[in-house]
């Protein structure tokens, strides 16, 4: 199973994706971590994005094919083309789910004022990606992030994924 968690910077997607991966005992791959390890002078250019998403796809396929692993992917996936690329490349190899994380603009801007471990994206990058955002018209779950609703988001995601929800982080069943 591959779960693609996507949304704008500051939406709460990384916070959610890391916790979801831990709860379901899945591998976790983040575009933020990949970007930081692959690119010296980060500029969030189309060429960088292509390199990062290509590497994410390569690693995901490797985990699925070699280890039959469940994988949670964390990235903006703001363009329809990036989501379609992953859909077409992975649909024959794994169950594929998309979960979009969204939040109020004001909350996102507050979050982006604080340093984040895996991302250098600030308000300027957020505004550019928001302007370029292409909505996902394919079937997917949309979760609204607030400051205090991680457990509710996880519960909704587990229902969507047909996984037994356990807030005590015991091994989950499908």
C-alpha positions as CSV (number, residue, x, y, z in Angstrom):
1,X,0.0,0.0,0.0
2,X,1.2,3.5,-0.9
3,X,-0.4,6.5,0.7
4,X,0.4,9.9,-0.8
5,X,-0.1,12.7,1.7
6,X,-0.2,16.0,-0.1
7,X,-0.9,19.7,0.4
8,X,0.7,23.1,0.6
9,X,3.6,24.0,2.9
10,X,2.4,24.6,6.4
11,X,-0.8,22.6,6.0
12,X,0.2,20.0,8.5
13,X,0.9,17.3,6.0
14,X,4.3,16.3,7.4
15,X,3.1,16.3,10.9
16,X,0.2,14.0,9.8
17,X,2.2,11.8,7.4
18,X,4.9,11.0,10.0
19,X,2.4,10.0,12.6
20,X,0.3,8.0,10.1
21,X,3.5,6.1,9.0
22,X,4.4,5.3,12.6
23,X,0.9,4.1,13.4
24,X,0.6,1.7,10.4
25,X,4.3,0.7,10.6
26,X,5.0,2.0,7.1
27,X,8.1,3.4,5.6
28,X,8.1,7.2,5.3
29,X,9.6,9.2,2.4
30,X,9.4,13.0,2.3
31,X,10.2,15.4,-0.5
32,X,11.6,17.8,2.1
33,X,14.1,15.3,3.3
34,X,15.0,14.3,-0.2
35,X,15.4,17.9,-1.4
36,X,17.7,18.6,1.6
37,X,19.8,15.5,0.8
38,X,19.9,15.9,-3.0
39,X,20.2,19.7,-3.6
40,X,22.8,22.0,-2.4
41,X,21.2,25.4,-3.2
42,X,17.5,24.9,-2.8
43,X,15.4,27.2,-5.0
44,X,12.2,25.1,-5.5
45,X,12.7,25.2,-9.3
46,X,10.8,22.9,-11.7
47,X,14.1,21.0,-12.3
48,X,14.6,20.4,-8.6
49,X,11.0,19.2,-8.2
50,X,11.5,16.8,-11.1
51,X,14.7,15.4,-9.5
52,X,13.1,15.1,-6.1
53,X,9.9,13.4,-7.3
54,X,11.9,11.0,-9.6
55,X,14.0,10.0,-6.6
56,X,10.9,9.6,-4.4
57,X,9.3,7.4,-7.1
58,X,12.5,5.3,-7.5
59,X,12.7,4.7,-3.7
60,X,9.0,3.9,-3.4
61,X,9.1,1.3,-6.2
62,X,12.2,-0.2,-4.7
63,X,10.5,-0.6,-1.3
64,X,7.4,-2.0,-2.8
65,X,9.1,-4.5,-5.2
66,X,11.9,-5.6,-2.9
67,X,10.3,-5.6,0.5
68,X,6.5,-5.5,-0.3
69,X,6.5,-2.5,2.1
70,X,3.7,-0.1,2.9
71,X,4.9,3.4,2.2
72,X,3.7,6.9,3.2
73,X,4.8,9.6,0.8
74,X,4.9,13.3,2.0
75,X,5.0,16.1,-0.5
76,X,3.1,19.0,-2.0
77,X,2.2,17.2,-5.2
78,X,0.6,20.5,-6.2
79,X,0.5,19.7,-9.9
80,X,-1.9,17.3,-11.5
81,X,1.0,15.9,-13.5
82,X,3.0,14.8,-10.4
83,X,0.0,13.0,-8.9
84,X,-0.8,11.3,-12.3
85,X,2.9,10.2,-12.6
86,X,2.7,8.4,-9.3
87,X,-0.8,7.0,-10.1
88,X,0.4,5.5,-13.4
89,X,3.7,4.3,-12.1
90,X,2.4,2.6,-9.0
91,X,-1.1,1.5,-9.7
92,X,-0.1,-2.0,-10.8
93,X,2.3,-2.6,-7.9
94,X,0.3,-1.4,-4.8
95,X,-2.9,-0.2,-3.5
96,X,-2.7,3.6,-3.9
97,X,-4.4,6.2,-1.7
98,X,-4.2,10.0,-1.8
99,X,-4.9,12.1,1.3
100,X,-4.9,15.9,0.9
101,X,-4.2,18.0,3.9
102,X,-5.5,21.5,4.0
103,X,-5.7,24.3,6.6
104,X,-6.8,27.9,7.0
105,X,-4.5,30.4,5.3
106,X,-4.0,32.2,8.6
107,X,-2.9,29.0,10.4
108,X,-0.6,28.1,7.6
109,X,1.1,31.5,7.7
110,X,1.5,31.2,11.5
111,X,3.1,27.7,11.1
112,X,5.5,29.0,8.4
113,X,6.9,31.6,10.8
114,X,8.6,28.8,12.8
115,X,11.5,26.7,11.6
116,X,10.5,23.2,10.5
117,X,12.8,20.2,10.5
118,X,12.3,18.9,7.0
119,X,11.4,22.0,5.0
120,X,12.9,25.4,4.1
121,X,9.6,26.5,2.4
122,X,8.4,29.8,3.9
123,X,5.6,32.1,3.1
124,X,7.0,33.1,-0.3
125,X,7.2,29.4,-1.4
126,X,3.7,28.8,0.0
127,X,2.2,31.7,-1.9
128,X,3.9,30.6,-5.2
129,X,2.7,27.0,-4.7
130,X,-0.8,28.2,-3.7
131,X,-1.0,30.3,-6.9
132,X,0.1,27.3,-9.0
133,X,-2.1,24.7,-7.1
134,X,-4.0,22.3,-9.3
135,X,-6.9,20.7,-7.5
136,X,-7.2,16.9,-7.5
137,X,-10.4,15.8,-9.2
138,X,-9.7,12.1,-8.7
139,X,-11.0,10.2,-5.7
140,X,-9.1,11.1,-2.5
141,X,-9.6,11.9,1.1
142,X,-9.4,15.6,2.2
143,X,-8.5,16.3,5.8
144,X,-8.7,19.7,7.5
145,X,-5.8,20.4,9.8
146,X,-6.1,22.5,12.9
147,X,-3.9,22.8,15.9
148,X,-5.6,20.2,18.0
149,X,-7.1,17.5,15.7
150,X,-4.4,15.0,14.8
151,X,-6.2,12.1,16.4
152,X,-9.4,12.9,14.5
153,X,-7.4,13.2,11.2
154,X,-5.8,9.8,11.9
155,X,-9.1,8.2,12.7
156,X,-10.6,9.5,9.5
157,X,-7.6,8.3,7.5
158,X,-7.7,4.8,9.0
159,X,-11.4,4.5,8.1
160,X,-10.6,5.6,4.6
161,X,-7.7,3.0,4.4
162,X,-9.8,0.3,6.0
163,X,-7.4,0.0,8.9
164,X,-8.4,-0.5,12.5
165,X,-7.7,2.7,14.3
166,X,-5.8,2.4,17.6
167,X,-4.8,5.7,19.2
168,X,-2.5,3.8,21.6
169,X,-0.3,3.0,18.6
170,X,-0.6,-0.8,18.9
171,X,-0.1,-2.7,15.6
172,X,-3.0,-2.0,13.3
173,X,-4.9,-4.5,11.2
174,X,-6.4,-4.2,7.7
